[in-house]
Amino acid sequence: MAVTLRDCCDSLLSRIGQRLAAYLNRASVGYTPFTPSDFETLCRALRPGDVLLVEGQERVSNAIKYLTQSTWSHAAMYVGDTLPETPGGAESHRLIEVNLSEGCVSAPLSKYARFNTRICRPVGLKSEERRAVTEFMAVRVGLKYDLRNVFDLLRYLFPTPPVPVRWRRRMLAIGSSDPTRAICSSLIARAFQSVHYPILPDVRLVKARKGSKFARREILHIRHHSLFAPRDFDLSPYFQIVKPDLVTGFDPHLLEWSAEPAPSLAPLGGSAT
């Protein structure tokens, strides 16, 4: 079979894309989680359909944090027992996520045991709707990120591009309208849109005639999935922020405080005495 010029170009772009993805997925130097959740408590708090936000440590994470002005750079969905058991007695995969190097994959929850995380929970979904959302993600495991779209990857090489704030969100949508180029938050947004669950809808007020009076009603316009970022689940008024330590029952009176005074901080520009 003859190899066409287009095949050669696609192969070259794919190799370049693989190198870029490998570079962007390397861990940044000096990342330390500030207050990671207790892993066992996190496991008990999660419910199928929950969105787990992650403060990532990769190079691409730095760019996403800057472009979205948020500490959250990655999102994964907790799907519970939707996925089949892993062979050999290995830890079950209960998360589905999208990353540059692998595309849409499943992962064990322990992958983010030492990361700063936040649980965002959709409220009011029926059991069948929650199941539809998790199955939407499950059937897309194996979806690959199109690494030939080199220009889509180049945007992450500059963690702090000199562009106005109002344009930064748009930079995340470059080249991502194709479902095979889905980023983590856009695929999760599509899952919730499939059951008409709002995230950050474009709300417009219109006048509706009711008898002789005008009433105002809201119409929720679904944003394009490529415009969603991880922080949108945190900002959304329709997702509940779940604190694992509070869900299991928190009593401040059971805390043990040290009798020793806290060490004083040195003043700026000075030294401790």
N, C-alpha and C positions, 0 to 999 in steps of 0.2 A: 504494500500500500504506500503510495507516494505521500511524503511529508510536505504539507503546504507551508507557505510562509506564515500563515496565521497560526498554525500549530507550533511553529518555532517561537513565535512571539509569545504565545500563551505559556509555553514551557519556560521561557526566559523570565517572564513576569512572575510566574509561580515560584521559581527559585528565589528571585529577589524578594518576593513577598514572604517566603518562609524564613529568610534571613532577618528581615525586618521584624517579623512576629517573634522570632526567637530573641532578638535584642530587646524588644519592648516588654517581653514577659520576664526578663531578668529582674531579680529583686533589687530594690534601691538600697543604698548603703545607709545604715543608721536608723532603720525603722524599728521602733519599739512600741508595742501596744500599751496604751495608757491604763485602761481598766477593762481587760478582757473578761467576758462573763465566765462564771463557773460552768464548766462543760456539762456536767451532769444536770445542773439546773436548767441549762439551755435546752438540753434534750427533752426534759420533761415539759417545758413550756411550749414547745413548737406544736403546731397543728397543721394538717394538710392544707395547702393553699397559702400559707404564710410566706411573706417575702422576707428573706434574710439579707439585710444590707451589710456590706463588709467594707472596712477601711483597708484597701489593698496596699501591698508593699511593692508592686512591680513598677517599672518605669512608666508604663501606660497609665497606671493608677494616678501618678502625679499629674499627668496631663488632664485626665478626667476630673480630678478634684479642682484643678484651676479653672477649667472651662465651665464647670457647673457651680463653682463657688460653694463647695460642700466637702465635708470630710468623708462622704461615702463615694467610693469609686466603683463598686461592684454590687451586683444583685443576683441572688439565686432563689429558686423556689423550693420550699420544703414540700415534698409530695407524699410523705408517709410511706405506706406499704404499696404504693402504686407500681413500683418497679419489681421485677422478679428478684428472688434471693440470689446473692452472689455465690458462686461455687467455692468449695473448699473451706467453708466456714468463715470466710472473710467478712469484715464489717459491711452491713447492708448499705447500699447507696440510697439515700433519702433526699438528696438535693439534685436539682437539674439546673444547669447554668450554661452560659455561652462565654467562651474565651477565644482569643485571637488564634492561638496555635492549634486548638483542637476542634473548635466549633461548638455545637451543642452536645454536652456530655452529662453524665450522671457522676455524682461524687459522694463519698461518705461525709457525714456531718463533722467528723473529727478533723477534716481538712482545715476548718476554720476555728479549731478549738482555742488557738492562741492569738486570735485576731480580735480587734474591736468590732463588735457586731450590734445590730439592732433588728428587732422583730417588728414587722409591719403586718397587721392582720386585717383582711377585709371583713367587714361587719355586715351581717344580714343575708349572706348567701345561703341558699338552701343546700342540703347535702348533695343533691344531684348536680347543682351548679358548681359546687366546690370540686366534685369529682370530675366534672367536665373541664375545669380549669387545669387540674393536675394531669389529666389524660391528654389535654392539648400539648402540654410540655413533653409528656412521656413519648408520644408518637414522633416527636421531632428530635429525639436523641439520635445523633449521627449526622445531623445537618452540619455541613462544613462552611466555615468562613471562606469566602472566595479570595484567596491570597493573590490572585492575579490583579486585583484592584489595588495596585500599589499606591495610587494617590489617596485612597481611603486610609492607608496605614501611615502615610507620611505626615498626616496632621498631628500624630502623637509623638513625633520626634522632637517637637518644640513644646516643652512642658508649659511655658508661659508666653504664648504668641502675643505680639503687641496689637491686639484688636479690641475694639470697644466691648464693654460688658454685654450690651444688647445683641451682639453678633456671636458671642462665644457658644451659646447653645446651638446655633445653626451649624457650627463647625462639626458637631457630633453627628449631624444628619447627612453629611456629605457622603454620597455613594451608598447609603444604607437602605435605600428604598427596596432593593432586591432582598426577598426573604433569606436567600442563601448567604447574605452578608449581615445577618442579624447580630446586634450587640446584645449584651446581657439584659438590659432593661427594656429594649424594644420588643424582644420576644415575649417577655413576661407581660408587657402591656398588651400585646396582641391576644394573649391568653385570657386576660380579664375583659378585653373588648369583645371577645367571642361570646360572652354571657351578658354583655351590656352592663358591666360593672364600671363605675366611674373611677378615674384616678385624679387627674386634674383637667376636667373637661373645660372647653371654651364656652362659658356661660353667657348667653345673650338674653336681654330682657326685651320682650315684645308685648304689644298691646293686644288683648283678646277681648272681643265684644261679648258681654254677658248681660243680656237684657238691654237696658238703656244706659248701663254703666260700662266703663272700660276697666278691665282687670289686667294686671300684669302677671305674666307667667314666665318661668324660666325654661329655656330650651337648651339642653345639654348637647353640645356638638363635640364629637369625639375627635381629639387631636390625632394627627398622623403618628403611628407608632414609632417612627424614627426620631421623633422629637422628644421622647421620654428619656430621662436620665435617672440613675439610682435614687437621687435625693427626692424625686417627685413622690415616691411612695412614703417618704418621711413627711413631706409637706402636705400631702393629700388630706383633706378633711374627712375622707371616707375610709382611711386606714387607721386602725387603733395601734398605738405604740405600746408594745408589751414588754414590760421589765421582768425578766425571769425571776429575779430575787424577790419581787413583790408578789408575783403570782402564787408562789409556794407558801406565802404567809410571812410577812416581815413584822417583827416586833422590836422597835428601837430600844426597849427596856432590857432586852437580853444581850445587848452589846457590852463587851468588856472594854473599858477605857483604861489606859495607862495612867498611873498616878503621877508619873514624871511629866513635867511641863514640856511642851513642844520646843524643839531647838529654835532659837531666834534666827531670822534671816539677816544676812549682812546687807546693809544699805547699798543702794546703787552707787558704784564708784568707790566703795569703801571695802573694808575687810571686817570679818567677824572678830569680836573681842573675846 
